[in-house]
C-alpha cells in the first residue's frame, strides 16, 4: 500500500521539516504506517527505516506492531 506523492509531501510538511518528523507523523496516525510507507515518505532504504524505529524506541516512544492485510504496521501509542 503506497502513499501518493501529495500525501508524502503533506506528511513532510507537518510537525517538523525533517524526515524523522515525517516518520513520527506517519506513526501517530490511527492506522499507523507500514515499512513501505515509511520508506516512500523518507526515501530511506528499508534497513534505515527499521533503524529509525529502533531509535524512536530508545528515545522512549512506545511503538505497537500489528498486521494490516499482509504487512506489518507500526504505530506510536505513547510518545516520549
VEXVODO-589598 format. One record per atom (N, C-alpha, C, CB): z, y, x; atom name; residue number from 1. Coordinates in nm, 3 decimals, decimal comma, m for minus. Each point is the difference from the previous one (the first is absolute). Glycine has a CB too. Layout:
N
+---------+---------+---------+------+-----+
|       Z |       Y |       X | atom |   n |
+---------+---------+---------+------+-----+
|       Z |       Y |       X |   CA | NUM |
...
+---------+---------+---------+------+-----+
//
This chain:
80
+---------+---------+---------+------+-----+
|       Z |       Y |       X | atom |   n |
+---------+---------+---------+------+-----+
|   0,000 |  m0,118 |   0,084 |    N |   1 |
|   0,000 |   0,118 |  m0,084 |   CA |   1 |
|   0,000 |   0,124 |   0,088 |    C |   1 |
|   0,122 |  m0,124 |  m0,184 |   CB |   1 |
|  m0,230 |   0,188 |   0,193 |    N |   2 |
|  m0,013 |   0,118 |   0,086 |   CA |   2 |
|   0,019 |   0,127 |  m0,082 |    C |   2 |
|  m0,155 |  m0,126 |   0,153 |   CB |   2 |
|   0,210 |   0,227 |  m0,088 |    N |   3 |
|   0,012 |   0,130 |  m0,066 |   CA |   3 |
|  m0,125 |   0,080 |   0,030 |    C |   3 |
|   0,253 |  m0,005 |   0,017 |   CB |   3 |
|  m0,283 |   0,101 |  m0,101 |    N |   4 |
|  m0,117 |   0,084 |   0,023 |   CA |   4 |
|   0,029 |   0,102 |   0,109 |    C |   4 |
|  m0,073 |  m0,032 |  m0,239 |   CB |   4 |
|  m0,031 |   0,093 |   0,293 |    N |   5 |
|   0,018 |   0,103 |   0,102 |   CA |   5 |
|   0,077 |   0,118 |  m0,055 |    C |   5 |
|  m0,212 |  m0,072 |   0,110 |   CB |   5 |
|   0,189 |   0,106 |  m0,236 |    N |   6 |
|   0,071 |   0,112 |  m0,063 |   CA |   6 |
|   0,149 |  m0,030 |  m0,008 |    C |   6 |
|  m0,205 |   0,059 |  m0,133 |   CB |   6 |
|   0,240 |  m0,183 |   0,099 |    N |   7 |
|   0,140 |  m0,039 |  m0,008 |   CA |   7 |
|   0,063 |   0,003 |   0,139 |    C |   7 |
|  m0,049 |  m0,143 |  m0,201 |   CB |   7 |
|  m0,022 |   0,095 |   0,301 |    N |   8 |
|   0,052 |   0,002 |   0,136 |   CA |   8 |
|   0,023 |   0,142 |   0,048 |    C |   8 |
|  m0,118 |  m0,215 |   0,047 |   CB |   8 |
|   0,026 |   0,305 |  m0,080 |    N |   9 |
|   0,015 |   0,141 |   0,039 |   CA |   9 |
|   0,118 |   0,063 |  m0,072 |    C |   9 |
|  m0,246 |   0,016 |   0,042 |   CB |   9 |
|   0,263 |  m0,049 |  m0,168 |    N |  10 |
|   0,113 |   0,052 |  m0,078 |   CA |  10 |
|   0,132 |  m0,049 |   0,058 |    C |  10 |
|  m0,144 |   0,007 |  m0,206 |   CB |  10 |
|   0,148 |  m0,133 |   0,245 |    N |  11 |
|   0,122 |  m0,057 |   0,057 |   CA |  11 |
|   0,033 |   0,071 |   0,131 |    C |  11 |
|  m0,049 |  m0,223 |  m0,108 |   CB |  11 |
|  m0,052 |   0,248 |   0,192 |    N |  12 |
|   0,025 |   0,064 |   0,128 |   CA |  12 |
|   0,046 |   0,144 |  m0,016 |    C |  12 |
|  m0,169 |  m0,149 |   0,101 |   CB |  12 |
|   0,133 |   0,215 |  m0,210 |    N |  13 |
|   0,040 |   0,139 |  m0,018 |   CA |  13 |
|   0,140 |   0,011 |  m0,061 |    C |  13 |
|  m0,240 |   0,060 |  m0,028 |   CB |  13 |
|   0,293 |  m0,170 |  m0,020 |    N |  14 |
|   0,134 |   0,002 |  m0,061 |   CA |  14 |
|   0,109 |  m0,008 |   0,107 |    C |  14 |
|  m0,095 |  m0,109 |  m0,207 |   CB |  14 |
|   0,217 |   0,144 |   0,167 |    N |  15 |
|   0,119 |  m0,006 |   0,083 |   CA |  15 |
|  m0,018 |   0,065 |   0,136 |    C |  15 |
|   0,059 |  m0,207 |  m0,118 |   CB |  15 |
|  m0,110 |   0,135 |   0,215 |    N |  16 |
|  m0,022 |   0,051 |   0,135 |   CA |  16 |
|  m0,147 |  m0,017 |   0,033 |    C |  16 |
|   0,237 |  m0,057 |   0,071 |   CB |  16 |
|  m0,285 |   0,136 |   0,022 |    N |  17 |
|  m0,139 |  m0,011 |   0,043 |   CA |  17 |
|  m0,012 |  m0,101 |   0,114 |    C |  17 |
|  m0,043 |   0,239 |  m0,070 |   CB |  17 |
|   0,118 |  m0,347 |   0,063 |    N |  18 |
|  m0,005 |  m0,103 |   0,103 |   CA |  18 |
|  m0,039 |  m0,133 |  m0,063 |    C |  18 |
|   0,175 |   0,121 |   0,137 |   CB |  18 |
|  m0,218 |  m0,212 |  m0,054 |    N |  19 |
|  m0,036 |  m0,132 |  m0,050 |   CA |  19 |
|   0,123 |  m0,075 |  m0,049 |    C |  19 |
|  m0,194 |  m0,006 |   0,157 |   CB |  19 |
|   0,307 |   0,019 |  m0,086 |    N |  20 |
|   0,121 |  m0,070 |  m0,045 |   CA |  20 |
|   0,047 |   0,060 |  m0,133 |    C |  20 |
|   0,065 |  m0,050 |   0,240 |   CB |  20 |
|  m0,088 |   0,178 |  m0,261 |    N |  21 |
|   0,031 |   0,063 |  m0,128 |   CA |  21 |
|  m0,085 |  m0,059 |  m0,111 |    C |  21 |
|   0,064 |   0,210 |   0,118 |   CB |  21 |
|  m0,191 |  m0,236 |  m0,087 |    N |  22 |
|  m0,090 |  m0,063 |  m0,097 |   CA |  22 |
|   0,048 |  m0,142 |  m0,033 |    C |  22 |
|  m0,193 |   0,138 |   0,086 |   CB |  22 |
|   0,238 |  m0,211 |   0,015 |    N |  23 |
|   0,051 |  m0,136 |  m0,021 |   CA |  23 |
|   0,123 |   0,005 |  m0,091 |    C |  23 |
|  m0,088 |  m0,073 |   0,227 |   CB |  23 |
|   0,178 |   0,166 |  m0,199 |    N |  24 |
|   0,120 |   0,013 |  m0,083 |   CA |  24 |
|  m0,038 |   0,032 |  m0,144 |    C |  24 |
|   0,132 |   0,077 |   0,200 |   CB |  24 |
|  m0,227 |   0,013 |  m0,219 |    N |  25 |
|  m0,045 |   0,033 |  m0,136 |   CA |  25 |
|  m0,057 |  m0,124 |  m0,071 |    C |  25 |
|  m0,050 |   0,235 |   0,076 |   CB |  25 |
|  m0,029 |  m0,314 |  m0,004 |    N |  26 |
|  m0,054 |  m0,122 |  m0,059 |   CA |  26 |
|   0,111 |  m0,096 |  m0,039 |    C |  26 |
|  m0,208 |   0,028 |   0,138 |   CB |  26 |
|   0,306 |  m0,043 |  m0,051 |    N |  27 |
|   0,108 |  m0,095 |  m0,024 |   CA |  27 |
|   0,096 |   0,045 |  m0,109 |    C |  27 |
|  m0,019 |  m0,069 |   0,237 |   CB |  27 |
|   0,022 |   0,198 |  m0,266 |    N |  28 |
|   0,087 |   0,052 |  m0,106 |   CA |  28 |
|  m0,061 |  m0,015 |  m0,139 |    C |  28 |
|   0,093 |   0,160 |   0,166 |   CB |  28 |
|  m0,220 |  m0,193 |  m0,172 |    N |  29 |
|  m0,063 |  m0,020 |  m0,131 |   CA |  29 |
|   0,067 |  m0,117 |  m0,072 |    C |  29 |
|  m0,221 |   0,092 |   0,087 |   CB |  29 |
|   0,220 |  m0,087 |  m0,218 |    N |  30 |
|   0,063 |  m0,106 |  m0,079 |   CA |  30 |
|  m0,057 |  m0,137 |   0,035 |    C |  30 |
|   0,038 |   0,164 |  m0,185 |   CB |  30 |
|  m0,168 |  m0,170 |   0,209 |    N |  31 |
|  m0,064 |  m0,128 |   0,033 |   CA |  31 |
|  m0,004 |  m0,028 |   0,149 |    C |  31 |
|  m0,137 |   0,025 |  m0,205 |   CB |  31 |
|   0,184 |   0,069 |   0,287 |    N |  32 |
|   0,002 |  m0,019 |   0,144 |   CA |  32 |
|  m0,138 |   0,004 |   0,062 |    C |  32 |
|   0,204 |  m0,133 |  m0,029 |   CB |  32 |
|  m0,220 |   0,064 |   0,140 |    N |  33 |
|  m0,128 |  m0,002 |   0,071 |   CA |  33 |
|  m0,018 |  m0,132 |   0,072 |    C |  33 |
|   0,009 |   0,250 |   0,027 |   CB |  33 |
|  m0,133 |  m0,293 |  m0,021 |    N |  34 |
|  m0,033 |  m0,119 |   0,079 |   CA |  34 |
|  m0,031 |   0,045 |   0,143 |    C |  34 |
|  m0,091 |  m0,122 |  m0,205 |   CB |  34 |
|   0,086 |   0,027 |   0,294 |    N |  35 |
|  m0,034 |   0,031 |   0,139 |   CA |  35 |
|  m0,139 |   0,062 |   0,007 |    C |  35 |
|   0,147 |  m0,189 |   0,081 |   CB |  35 |
|  m0,240 |   0,137 |  m0,158 |    N |  36 |
|  m0,137 |   0,055 |  m0,002 |   CA |  36 |
|  m0,002 |   0,145 |  m0,045 |    C |  36 |
|  m0,088 |  m0,229 |  m0,046 |   CB |  36 |
|   0,170 |   0,265 |  m0,052 |    N |  37 |
|   0,006 |   0,138 |  m0,047 |   CA |  37 |
|   0,057 |   0,092 |   0,108 |    C |  37 |
|   0,028 |  m0,082 |  m0,235 |   CB |  37 |
|   0,071 |   0,033 |   0,307 |    N |  38 |
|   0,059 |   0,079 |   0,110 |   CA |  38 |
|  m0,103 |   0,019 |   0,111 |    C |  38 |
|   0,231 |  m0,089 |  m0,055 |   CB |  38 |
|  m0,302 |  m0,018 |   0,090 |    N |  39 |
|  m0,103 |   0,007 |   0,104 |   CA |  39 |
|  m0,109 |   0,099 |  m0,039 |    C |  39 |
|   0,048 |  m0,240 |   0,065 |   CB |  39 |
|  m0,092 |   0,235 |  m0,190 |    N |  40 |
|  m0,106 |   0,090 |  m0,045 |   CA |  40 |
|   0,045 |   0,147 |   0,001 |    C |  40 |
|  m0,091 |  m0,186 |  m0,142 |   CB |  40 |
|   0,214 |   0,210 |   0,100 |    N |  41 |
|   0,049 |   0,138 |  m0,009 |   CA |  41 |
|   0,026 |   0,062 |   0,137 |    C |  41 |
|   0,102 |  m0,059 |  m0,219 |   CB |  41 |
|  m0,073 |  m0,025 |   0,319 |    N |  42 |
|   0,038 |   0,052 |   0,132 |   CA |  42 |
|  m0,105 |  m0,021 |   0,109 |    C |  42 |
|   0,232 |  m0,044 |  m0,065 |   CB |  42 |
|  m0,327 |  m0,043 |   0,041 |    N |  43 |
|  m0,101 |  m0,040 |   0,100 |   CA |  43 |
|   0,064 |  m0,074 |   0,117 |    C |  43 |
|  m0,138 |   0,198 |  m0,065 |   CB |  43 |
|   0,255 |  m0,257 |   0,043 |    N |  44 |
|   0,067 |  m0,080 |   0,102 |   CA |  44 |
|  m0,052 |  m0,143 |  m0,005 |    C |  44 |
|   0,205 |   0,146 |  m0,015 |   CB |  44 |
|  m0,181 |  m0,220 |   0,122 |    N |  45 |
|  m0,024 |  m0,143 |   0,003 |   CA |  45 |
|   0,115 |  m0,066 |  m0,078 |    C |  45 |
|  m0,124 |   0,012 |   0,226 |   CB |  45 |
|   0,101 |  m0,132 |  m0,280 |    N |  46 |
|   0,108 |  m0,067 |  m0,076 |   CA |  46 |
|   0,129 |  m0,018 |   0,079 |    C |  46 |
|  m0,177 |  m0,116 |  m0,125 |   CB |  46 |
|   0,167 |   0,085 |   0,255 |    N |  47 |
|   0,123 |  m0,019 |   0,078 |   CA |  47 |
|   0,077 |   0,131 |   0,013 |    C |  47 |
|  m0,110 |  m0,188 |   0,126 |   CB |  47 |
|   0,040 |   0,300 |  m0,123 |    N |  48 |
|   0,068 |   0,130 |   0,007 |   CA |  48 |
|   0,066 |   0,033 |  m0,134 |    C |  48 |
|  m0,167 |   0,078 |   0,172 |   CB |  48 |
|   0,104 |  m0,114 |  m0,282 |    N |  49 |
|   0,059 |   0,023 |  m0,132 |   CA |  49 |
|   0,127 |  m0,084 |  m0,016 |    C |  49 |
|  m0,229 |   0,049 |  m0,096 |   CB |  49 |
|   0,226 |  m0,173 |   0,143 |    N |  50 |
|   0,120 |  m0,084 |  m0,007 |   CA |  50 |
|   0,110 |   0,056 |   0,089 |    C |  50 |
|  m0,142 |  m0,201 |  m0,048 |   CB |  50 |
|   0,106 |   0,253 |   0,163 |    N |  51 |
|   0,099 |   0,061 |   0,091 |   CA |  51 |
|   0,062 |   0,124 |  m0,066 |    C |  51 |
|  m0,128 |  m0,085 |   0,201 |   CB |  51 |
|   0,050 |   0,160 |  m0,276 |    N |  52 |
|   0,053 |   0,117 |  m0,070 |   CA |  52 |
|   0,102 |  m0,042 |  m0,104 |    C |  52 |
|  m0,217 |   0,122 |   0,037 |   CB |  52 |
|   0,191 |  m0,232 |  m0,107 |    N |  53 |
|   0,097 |  m0,052 |  m0,098 |   CA |  53 |
|   0,130 |  m0,040 |   0,070 |    C |  53 |
|  m0,190 |  m0,081 |  m0,145 |   CB |  53 |
|   0,178 |   0,017 |   0,259 |    N |  54 |
|   0,119 |  m0,037 |   0,077 |   CA |  54 |
|   0,076 |   0,124 |   0,044 |    C |  54 |
|  m0,116 |  m0,208 |   0,078 |   CB |  54 |
|   0,044 |   0,310 |  m0,033 |    N |  55 |
|   0,064 |   0,124 |   0,042 |   CA |  55 |
|   0,073 |   0,068 |  m0,114 |    C |  55 |
|  m0,175 |   0,027 |   0,172 |   CB |  55 |
|   0,117 |  m0,028 |  m0,290 |    N |  56 |
|   0,066 |   0,059 |  m0,117 |   CA |  56 |
|   0,127 |  m0,077 |  m0,034 |    C |  56 |
|  m0,222 |   0,079 |  m0,087 |   CB |  56 |
|   0,217 |  m0,211 |   0,099 |    N |  57 |
|   0,121 |  m0,081 |  m0,024 |   CA |  57 |
|   0,108 |   0,035 |   0,100 |    C |  57 |
|  m0,141 |  m0,185 |  m0,091 |   CB |  57 |
|   0,104 |   0,201 |   0,218 |    N |  58 |
|   0,098 |   0,035 |   0,104 |   CA |  58 |
|   0,061 |   0,137 |  m0,023 |    C |  58 |
|  m0,127 |  m0,142 |   0,160 |   CB |  58 |
|   0,052 |   0,230 |  m0,228 |    N |  59 |
|   0,052 |   0,134 |  m0,031 |   CA |  59 |
|   0,086 |  m0,001 |  m0,125 |    C |  59 |
|  m0,202 |   0,100 |   0,108 |   CB |  59 |
|   0,217 |  m0,215 |  m0,171 |    N |  60 |
|   0,091 |  m0,012 |  m0,114 |   CA |  60 |
|  m0,064 |  m0,008 |  m0,136 |    C |  60 |
|   0,153 |   0,121 |   0,137 |   CB |  60 |
|  m0,286 |  m0,120 |  m0,145 |    N |  61 |
|  m0,066 |  m0,017 |  m0,129 |   CA |  61 |
|   0,011 |  m0,146 |  m0,043 |    C |  61 |
|  m0,161 |   0,191 |   0,050 |   CB |  61 |
|   0,191 |  m0,211 |  m0,176 |    N |  62 |
|   0,005 |  m0,136 |  m0,054 |   CA |  62 |
|  m0,137 |  m0,027 |  m0,062 |    C |  62 |
|   0,254 |   0,010 |  m0,045 |   CB |  62 |
|  m0,324 |  m0,109 |   0,101 |    N |  63 |
|  m0,136 |  m0,032 |  m0,045 |   CA |  63 |
|   0,000 |  m0,138 |  m0,066 |    C |  63 |
|  m0,101 |   0,143 |   0,184 |   CB |  63 |
|   0,061 |  m0,143 |  m0,310 |    N |  64 |
|  m0,009 |  m0,123 |  m0,078 |   CA |  64 |
|  m0,140 |  m0,058 |   0,015 |    C |  64 |
|   0,173 |   0,085 |  m0,165 |   CB |  64 |
|  m0,179 |  m0,216 |   0,180 |    N |  65 |
|  m0,129 |  m0,068 |   0,014 |   CA |  65 |
|  m0,020 |  m0,089 |  m0,122 |    C |  65 |
|   0,014 |   0,004 |   0,254 |   CB |  65 |
|  m0,126 |   0,018 |  m0,324 |    N |  66 |
|  m0,033 |  m0,080 |  m0,119 |   CA |  66 |
|  m0,147 |  m0,041 |   0,008 |    C |  66 |
|   0,176 |   0,121 |  m0,139 |   CB |  66 |
|  m0,222 |  m0,191 |   0,038 |    N |  67 |
|  m0,141 |  m0,040 |  m0,009 |   CA |  67 |
|  m0,068 |   0,077 |  m0,113 |    C |  67 |
|   0,055 |  m0,230 |   0,089 |   CB |  67 |
|  m0,173 |   0,279 |  m0,063 |    N |  68 |
|  m0,086 |   0,062 |  m0,102 |   CA |  68 |
|  m0,133 |  m0,073 |   0,012 |    C |  68 |
|   0,117 |   0,231 |   0,008 |   CB |  68 |
|  m0,153 |  m0,304 |  m0,111 |    N |  69 |
|  m0,116 |  m0,089 |   0,004 |   CA |  69 |
|   0,022 |  m0,097 |   0,117 |    C |  69 |
|  m0,158 |   0,178 |  m0,101 |   CB |  69 |
|   0,069 |  m0,180 |   0,199 |    N |  70 |
|   0,019 |  m0,090 |   0,115 |   CA |  70 |
|   0,044 |   0,075 |   0,124 |    C |  70 |
|  m0,173 |  m0,149 |  m0,095 |   CB |  70 |
|   0,203 |   0,278 |   0,082 |    N |  71 |
|   0,036 |   0,081 |   0,116 |   CA |  71 |
|   0,150 |   0,029 |   0,001 |    C |  71 |
|  m0,230 |   0,103 |  m0,001 |   CB |  71 |
|   0,285 |  m0,095 |   0,122 |    N |  72 |
|   0,139 |   0,042 |   0,014 |   CA |  72 |
|   0,007 |   0,150 |  m0,019 |    C |  72 |
|   0,051 |  m0,192 |   0,158 |   CB |  72 |
|   0,046 |   0,235 |  m0,234 |    N |  73 |
|   0,015 |   0,141 |  m0,033 |   CA |  73 |
|   0,137 |   0,048 |   0,049 |    C |  73 |
|  m0,153 |  m0,024 |  m0,202 |   CB |  73 |
|   0,156 |   0,140 |   0,263 |    N |  74 |
|   0,123 |   0,057 |   0,055 |   CA |  74 |
|   0,036 |   0,126 |  m0,079 |    C |  74 |
|  m0,052 |  m0,093 |   0,232 |   CB |  74 |
|   0,184 |   0,113 |  m0,253 |    N |  75 |
|   0,045 |   0,118 |  m0,075 |   CA |  75 |
|   0,136 |   0,043 |   0,053 |    C |  75 |
|  m0,129 |  m0,072 |  m0,205 |   CB |  75 |
|   0,146 |   0,202 |   0,225 |    N |  76 |
|   0,130 |   0,053 |   0,039 |   CA |  76 |
|   0,088 |   0,004 |  m0,124 |    C |  76 |
|  m0,101 |   0,138 |   0,191 |   CB |  76 |
|   0,214 |  m0,206 |  m0,184 |    N |  77 |
|   0,094 |   0,001 |  m0,111 |   CA |  77 |
|   0,112 |   0,100 |   0,023 |    C |  77 |
|  m0,055 |  m0,241 |  m0,046 |   CB |  77 |
|   0,079 |   0,272 |   0,174 |    N |  78 |
|   0,102 |   0,099 |   0,034 |   CA |  78 |
|  m0,037 |   0,061 |   0,135 |    C |  78 |
|   0,181 |  m0,124 |  m0,131 |   CB |  78 |
|  m0,178 |   0,257 |   0,137 |    N |  79 |
|  m0,037 |   0,070 |   0,123 |   CA |  79 |
|   0,122 |   0,024 |   0,088 |    C |  79 |
|  m0,191 |   0,107 |  m0,120 |   CB |  79 |
|   0,166 |  m0,088 |   0,246 |    N |  80 |
|   0,106 |   0,028 |   0,097 |   CA |  80 |
|   0,060 |   0,137 |  m0,024 |    C |  80 |
|  m0,113 |  m0,147 |   0,167 |   CB |  80 |
+---------+---------+---------+------+-----+
//
